[in-house]
């Protein structure tokens, strides 16, 4: 087994084991909505970036179907976004919110940097880790705002 396959299996194991632990039982509907909506965002952006040749995924799960990495875009990034949403410090001051966001973006960018540098899971061509951080920031916050808006609208009808 290659290091790339081991990383993909490890991502699945960590996310599947951590999901029932970090997602509060009373917020599973919110978690499902945020997870699925982030899948749409991450998968669409990944397909776009691959088609624009900004980066490639030499090792991926379904090479005949898509140029994108399934595990990262359909499991890891949506899971990160879900945890980000569920534990977002909405009532705290701006500094706490900024540090919270920076922490998540640094974690995600650190993962992408490591797999780009040491594996063949992703190779940047016309893309940069800073641009990746901006994409993560936008993805996390668009998903968070969508989840907040959706459940505010649902609660308002009840």
N, C-alpha and C positions, 0 to 999 in steps of 0.2 A: 504494500500500500504506500502511495506517495504521501508526502507531507500535506499536499493540497487536499487529498481525499480525507486525511485524518482531521484537518482543520474543519472541513465541511461537516463531517460526522460529529465533531466536538461541538460545533455551533448548534446543530440540531439537538444534541443531548442536553446542553446547557439551557437552551431556550425551553425545551419541553419539560425539563425538570423544574426550572425556575418559574414557569408560568403559574402553576397552582399555588406556589409559595408567595409570589410577589403581587398577585392580583387578588385584592380583597373580594370575598364572596358577594358582597352587596353591590359591587361595581363591575360585575362580569359583562353586563350589557354594554356599558361604556367602553370597557376594554375591547370587546369584540368589534364595536363600531370603529374605534380608533385604529385597531390592528388592520382591519379590512381597508379602511380609507387610506392608510399609509401604504398598504400593498399597491394600491392603484397608483399612488404618486411615485413610489420608488421604482416600480416595474416600468412605468411609462417613461420616466426620466432615464432609466438605465438603457432602455431600448433606443431612445433618442440619442444618447451619448455614444452608444456603440455604433449606431448607423452614421453618425457624424464623424466617426473614427477618432473621437476624443480619447477613448480608452477601449481596451479589448479585454476579454476574459478567455485566455488560452485554455485553462482548465475549467470546465463547467459541467453541470449535471446532464444537460440535454443539448449536446452540440449540434445535432441535426435540426433542432427546433428553433433555437434562438442563440444569439450571441451574448446574452446576458447570463449572469450568475443567479440561479434560482434561489439558493439558500440565503444569500445575503439580502436579496430584494424581496423575498417572500416570507422570510422567517426572522432574520436578525434585525434588519432596520425597522420593520414594523413592531417587533418586540421592544426595541429600544424606545421607539416613539410612544408605545403604550405605557411603558414605565414612566417616561417623561411626562406624559399627560396625567397619569393617575396620582403622581406625587408632586406635581407642580406647586410651588409655594405661592399660590395666588394672593393670599392675604399678607404676605411679607413685604418688606421694603424693596426698592429697586436694586440695591446691591445684592441682596440674597437671590433675587430672581436672575440677575446677571451672572452671578457665580454658578447658580444651578445650570443655566443654559451653557455657560462656558465648559463646565464639567462634562456634560453630555456630549458636546461637540468635540472636545478634546479626546474623550474616550473613543468616539466613533472614528474620528480622524486618525487617532493612534492605531486603531485596528486596520484601517484602510492603508495607512502608511506601511505598517508591518507586512501586510500581505502583498502590497505592491513591491516592496523592497526585497523580500525574502522568498516569495513564492511566485507561481504563475497563475494565481487566481485572478489578478487584475494587473494590467500594464497600461500606464498612462502614456498617451501619445501627444495630444494637444489639450491636456488637462493638468491641473495642479492641485496639490493637497489643500491650498487655500480656497480655491474654487469649490472643492469638495466640502470644505467647512461651511461655506456660504449655502451650498445646496442642502446640507444637513440642517443648518439653522432654519432655512425657509421650510423644509419638509416637516421638521418638528413643530414649528409654530403654526403652519397652515393646518396641520392635523389637530393640534391642540385647540386652535380657534374654532375649527369646524366641530369638534366634539363638544366644546363648551356651548357653541351656538345651538347645535342640534338638541342637546339635553335641556337647554334653557327653554327652547321652543316646545319640547315635549312636556316639560313640567308645567309650562304656562297653560297648556290645554287641559291638564288634569284637574 
